[in-house]
């Protein structure tokens, strides 16, 4: 039976489900015509549903196509990514936590914010307010600055245009000073924070690059200010981020769409 002859569900939820199920692990993105072919739905129906899913970030643009969006993480659901990537990431984060005895995060850049994808809390480190699925302005976090530094001028301009609102006692609110710090981060590959995202918070972070060299995620080590000299954590998080990117690049079964779904 061809796709056009397939019985399709009458409900909106059923049709949305068909669209999500049409995506396969190796798909970097699908267009409306291909989604219509795979689902058996009319192209006009697919186009209308896709527009709404993009609006609510369940899907996101990928050139002329669309792919699974970041909204799944914010709702606590697992976005489409291989278990292989998850195991690799958690292993790297666990090693970093063991080496530093501090809380480790993996985050991605989403517009002017960072979204925390995974968190491994240290048993000995003090509790922090971050949570999986939570988001903070990129300019006010070490991991956000680590990603912004390599995201290009347009991304930085968007952050500045949105307003550098203060979150902590030392949040950078001056555009010139932010750009200078991002220049330094590009040179060193490490970003630091001292009470920028909140009182008493200190972090070191580094970008994770995959194959193309463009960062698609960031690793950070977070602690309470004064508990440890955060400058001593920089080389550890930088090494872990480089290692994670290189290990992922050697995995032939890991499609680029898995990283794209994270950022």
Secondary structure, DSSP 4 states (H G I P E B T S, - for coil): --GGGS---SSHHHHHHHHHHT--TT-S-B-HHHHHHHH---HHHHHHHHHHHHHTTSEEEETTEEEE-THHHHTTPPPS--HHHHHHHHHHHHHHHHHH-SEEEEEEEETTEEEEEEEE--SSSPP-S--TT-EEEGGGSHHHHHHHTTT-HHHHHHHHHH-----STT----HHHHHHHHHHHHHHS-EEEESSSSTTEEEEEEEEE-SSS-EEEEEEEEEEBTTB-GGGGHHHHHHHHHHHHHHHHT-TT--HHHHHTT-
